[in-house]
Amino acid sequence: MKKIMFTGGGSAGHVTVNMALIPRFLEEGWSVAYIGSESGIEKQLISTIPDVKYFAVSTGKLRRYMDIQNVKDPFKVVKGLYQAYRLIKTHKPNVIFSKGGFVSVPVVIGAWLNRVPLLIHESDLTPGLANRISIPFATGVCTTFPETGSMLKNGKCRHVGAVIREEVKQGNADLGRALCGFVRSKPVILVMGGSLGARKINQSVRQALSRITKQFQIVHLCGKNQVDPSLVLPGYKQFDYINEQLPDVLAMSDIVVSRAGSNSIFEFLSLKKPMLLIPLTKEQSRGDQILNAQSFEKSGYCDVLYEEQLTVDTLVHGIERLYDNRHAYIKRMDTSEQTNALPAVFGWINEIAKR
């Protein structure tokens, strides 16, 4: 029996590609294991998949700001590296697949020390810090945007496109409306700030509810611990995060207001959902979401509202403009040449495992 280990975590975006791939390997008879953190969202998400062994290792976060944890975390990373090395040595996988995030770094180095081939997936136009550290240790790198390979120039890259979870395309709009208590006669906006939340987006949406709900119903994914229990209104439904029912919620949604994480926006593209993207600022991130959003805006798939310009008025205007022009966005999405990269990534992993 061939064995594969997956890693990646810290946010849902570092897990969803793995969740798209894992069922394919289980169907083909592979033994599947996952190395993640003890308390990250990856543990919560992977626990929903039967027959996948989950192993937790110590992790440290790669911060871009001053924090006392920056002194402690290198020791956690060293501990995590030892744990990952021992796990890989014990389980002897044929190949390891990394989606990135800070938890992946000790696993990547542990794979290299055990001489286990490793494939990395980079969703964003430019690699994140964890993947930049990891790429020298990798056998190959799958890229979502074609421009990424020209930036790296190391001969390891292969442009495969976006990996889309098959279940995302199997949503039932009626089940989504039943979940939220929505009616068929009024259009629906999905507001999605990310699994870790987006406070300014949440605040702006809530301040604009009286105006937006005149025309729309809103399903609001607020992020962990950011649901406001005092807001119980007709046509407005809050969740911290949705996993299994997300395809149904997507199916019923007419337009999407979202951050600009690569995995999410490519799933919206595959479903032909017009987007108003509010990317993380450079102060909050390395600027990757800004580049993702600008790439989609250039292709005519979305509008972009920068967080520095986010107010109740700009949000309401952006939503109304997007909805009024939704058919033009859908038409441009219909001409997109994006295809699901899952078969290409699965094939490359098999190719590496046979060497």
Salt bridges, closest charged atoms under 4 A:
GLU38 OE2 - LYS43 NZ 2.71
ASP73 OD2 - ARG63 NH1 2.51
ASP73 OD1 - LYS76 NZ 3.55
ASP124 OD2 - ARG286 NH2 3.23
ASP174 OD1 - ARG177 NH2 2.79
ASP174 OD1 - ARG184 NH2 2.86
GLU267 OE2 - ARG165 NE 2.89
ASP288 OD1 - ARG286 NE 3.71
ASP303 OD2 - ARG321 NH1 2.42
GLU307 OE1 - ARG259 NH1 2.65
ASP313 OD1 - ARG211 NH1 2.66
GLU351 OE2 - ARG158 NH2 3.64
GLU351 OE2 - ARG355 NH2 3.09
